[in-house]
């Protein structure tokens, strides 16, 4: 029996346009809590947006990943996709996560995620 792929999306507004099965966190706090559930499991794809509305950013989530790697127990993540529209945030996130050994792909502008139901970027 084949294991179901685990996909996690941390983004305040966007969703997967193809409707793929994913666990979604709309805030950094929800993202931290969601990743905590996978401490001893596997996440095949982790999609990260930088700006999560208001003053909220992805950094609490990134710090969890950093701390785990620093403690020599990195989370088991196949690929981290950084899909933010914030170029400086993308560069910094990718640099930090790669430094700790996570496999990162820049996916800004990817058609996988989009604003559903008429929502638009602010």
C-alpha positions as CSV (number, residue, x, y, z in Angstrom):
1,X,0.0,0.0,0.0
2,X,1.4,3.3,-1.0
3,X,1.8,6.1,1.6
4,X,-0.2,9.2,0.9
5,X,1.9,12.3,0.0
6,X,1.9,14.9,2.8
7,X,1.7,18.4,1.6
8,X,1.7,21.4,3.9
9,X,1.0,25.0,2.8
10,X,1.6,28.0,5.0
11,X,0.0,31.0,3.3
12,X,-2.5,33.6,4.5
13,X,-4.5,33.9,1.2
14,X,-3.5,31.4,-1.5
15,X,-4.5,27.8,-2.0
16,X,-3.6,25.1,-4.5
17,X,-5.5,25.9,-7.7
18,X,-5.7,22.2,-8.6
19,X,-7.4,21.4,-5.3
20,X,-4.7,18.9,-4.3
21,X,-5.0,17.5,-0.8
22,X,-2.9,19.6,1.6
23,X,-2.9,20.7,5.1
24,X,-3.1,24.5,5.2
25,X,-2.0,27.0,7.9
26,X,-3.1,30.6,7.5
27,X,-0.8,32.1,10.2
28,X,2.7,31.5,11.5
29,X,1.3,30.1,14.8
30,X,-0.9,27.6,12.9
31,X,2.1,26.7,10.8
32,X,4.3,26.1,13.9
33,X,1.5,23.9,15.4
34,X,1.0,22.0,12.1
35,X,4.7,21.2,11.7
36,X,4.8,20.1,15.3
37,X,2.5,17.3,14.3
38,X,5.1,16.1,11.8
39,X,8.1,16.2,14.2
40,X,8.5,12.4,13.9
41,X,6.8,12.1,10.5
42,X,7.5,13.1,6.9
43,X,6.4,16.2,4.9
44,X,6.9,15.6,1.2
45,X,6.2,19.2,0.2
46,X,6.3,22.3,2.4
47,X,5.1,25.5,0.7
48,X,6.0,28.7,2.4
49,X,4.8,32.3,1.9
50,X,6.8,35.1,3.6
51,X,4.1,37.7,4.4
52,X,1.2,36.2,6.3
53,X,-1.0,39.3,6.8
54,X,-0.6,42.2,9.1
55,X,2.7,41.9,11.0
56,X,2.7,38.1,10.8
57,X,5.5,36.5,8.7
58,X,6.9,33.0,8.2
59,X,9.8,33.5,10.5
60,X,8.4,31.6,13.5
61,X,8.0,28.6,11.2
62,X,11.5,29.0,9.8
63,X,12.9,29.2,13.3
64,X,11.3,25.9,14.2
65,X,13.1,24.3,11.1
66,X,16.4,26.0,12.1
67,X,16.2,24.9,15.7
68,X,15.4,21.3,14.7
69,X,18.4,21.2,12.4
70,X,20.7,22.9,15.0
71,X,19.7,20.2,17.4
72,X,20.7,17.6,14.8
73,X,17.1,16.5,14.3
74,X,15.9,18.3,11.2
75,X,12.4,17.7,10.1
76,X,12.0,15.1,7.4
77,X,10.9,17.4,4.5
78,X,11.3,16.4,0.8
79,X,11.3,19.9,-0.6
80,X,10.6,23.3,0.7
81,X,8.9,25.5,-1.9
82,X,9.3,29.2,-1.3
83,X,6.5,30.9,-3.2
84,X,6.3,34.4,-1.8
85,X,5.9,37.6,-3.8
86,X,8.4,39.3,-1.5
87,X,11.8,38.9,-3.3
88,X,13.9,39.9,-0.2
89,X,12.0,37.5,1.9
90,X,12.4,34.7,-0.6
91,X,16.1,35.2,-0.8
92,X,16.6,35.2,3.0
93,X,14.3,32.2,3.6
94,X,16.1,30.2,0.9
95,X,19.5,31.1,2.3
96,X,18.6,30.2,5.9
97,X,16.9,26.9,5.1
98,X,19.6,25.8,2.6
99,X,22.3,26.6,5.3
100,X,20.6,24.1,7.5
101,X,20.5,21.4,4.8
102,X,16.9,21.7,3.7
103,X,16.2,21.2,0.0
104,X,14.7,24.5,-1.2
105,X,13.1,25.4,-4.5
106,X,12.1,29.0,-5.3
107,X,8.6,28.8,-6.6
108,X,7.6,32.5,-6.8
109,X,5.2,33.0,-9.6
110,X,4.3,29.3,-9.5
111,X,0.9,28.5,-11.0
112,X,0.4,25.8,-8.3
113,X,-0.8,28.3,-5.8
114,X,-3.3,31.2,-6.4
115,X,-5.9,33.4,-5.0
116,X,-9.2,31.5,-5.1
117,X,-12.6,33.0,-5.0
118,X,-11.6,36.3,-6.3
119,X,-9.1,37.3,-3.6
120,X,-6.3,39.4,-4.7
121,X,-2.9,40.3,-3.4
122,X,-2.7,43.4,-1.3
